[in-house]
Amino acid sequence: MNLALTQPLASEDIDLSSLLGFDGAEAVIEAWCTGAAPDPRETVWEWADRDGNVILPAISAAEAGAYDSSRTPYLREILSNLPP
């Protein structure tokens, strides 16, 4: 097997019989390959809005709770120019 990776690894590229000799080995490799996939491209503010990734504490925020960029639309351009 050639281990020099020039492109993403897929489960079909791996000879499971030589690596793992148990039932379910294919599912393990498939899950690993899925988990190793790159995250979707999104801006910082899209990430911050999604699923409560940023929670503002009551002690230091006028509006505590999950961050919502619609409350500060002027920050979107700034956040869009930050690297992921």
C-alpha positions as CSV (number, residue, x, y, z in Angstrom):
1,M,0.0,0.0,0.0
2,N,1.3,3.5,-1.0
3,L,1.0,5.8,2.0
4,A,2.0,9.0,0.3
5,L,-1.2,11.0,0.3
6,T,-1.7,13.5,-2.4
7,Q,-5.5,13.5,-2.2
8,P,-8.1,12.8,0.5
9,L,-8.2,9.2,1.7
10,A,-11.3,7.2,1.1
11,S,-12.3,4.0,2.8
12,E,-12.2,2.0,-0.5
13,D,-8.5,2.9,-0.7
14,I,-7.7,0.8,2.3
15,D,-7.2,-3.0,2.4
16,L,-9.2,-3.8,5.5
17,S,-8.2,-7.4,5.7
18,S,-4.5,-6.5,6.2
19,L,-5.3,-3.8,8.8
20,L,-8.2,-5.0,11.0
21,G,-9.4,-8.6,11.2
22,F,-12.7,-8.2,12.9
23,D,-16.4,-7.8,12.0
24,G,-17.2,-4.1,11.6
25,A,-13.8,-3.0,10.5
26,E,-15.2,-1.5,7.4
27,A,-17.6,0.6,9.5
28,V,-14.8,1.8,11.7
29,I,-12.6,2.9,8.7
30,E,-15.7,4.5,7.0
31,A,-16.4,6.5,10.2
32,W,-12.8,7.6,10.5
33,C,-12.7,8.8,6.9
34,T,-15.9,10.7,7.3
35,G,-14.6,12.3,10.5
36,A,-11.3,13.3,8.8
37,A,-13.1,15.2,6.1
38,P,-12.6,19.0,6.1
39,D,-15.2,21.2,7.8
40,P,-17.5,23.1,5.4
41,R,-16.4,26.5,4.3
42,E,-18.2,29.2,6.2
43,T,-17.5,32.7,7.5
44,V,-16.6,33.4,11.2
45,W,-20.0,35.1,11.7
46,E,-21.9,32.1,10.2
47,W,-20.1,29.8,12.5
48,A,-20.8,32.0,15.5
49,D,-24.5,32.1,14.7
50,R,-24.7,28.3,14.2
51,D,-25.9,26.1,17.1
52,G,-24.9,28.5,19.9
53,N,-21.2,28.2,19.2
54,V,-20.8,31.6,21.0
55,I,-22.6,32.2,24.2
56,L,-22.5,35.7,25.7
57,P,-22.4,35.7,29.6
58,A,-24.8,37.8,31.5
59,I,-22.0,39.4,33.5
60,S,-20.4,41.1,30.5
61,A,-23.1,41.3,27.8
62,A,-26.1,43.6,27.5
63,E,-28.0,40.8,25.9
64,A,-26.8,37.5,27.4
65,G,-27.3,34.2,25.6
66,A,-26.4,32.8,22.1
67,Y,-24.7,35.3,19.8
68,D,-26.9,36.6,17.0
69,S,-25.1,38.5,14.2
70,S,-28.4,40.1,13.1
71,R,-28.2,42.2,16.3
72,T,-24.8,43.6,15.2
73,P,-24.9,43.6,11.3
74,Y,-22.1,46.1,11.1
75,L,-19.7,43.5,12.5
76,R,-20.4,41.0,9.7
77,E,-17.9,42.6,7.3
78,I,-15.2,42.6,10.0
79,L,-15.9,39.0,10.9
80,S,-16.0,38.0,7.2
81,N,-12.4,39.2,6.8
82,L,-11.0,37.1,9.6
83,P,-9.3,33.8,8.7
84,P,-11.3,30.6,9.5
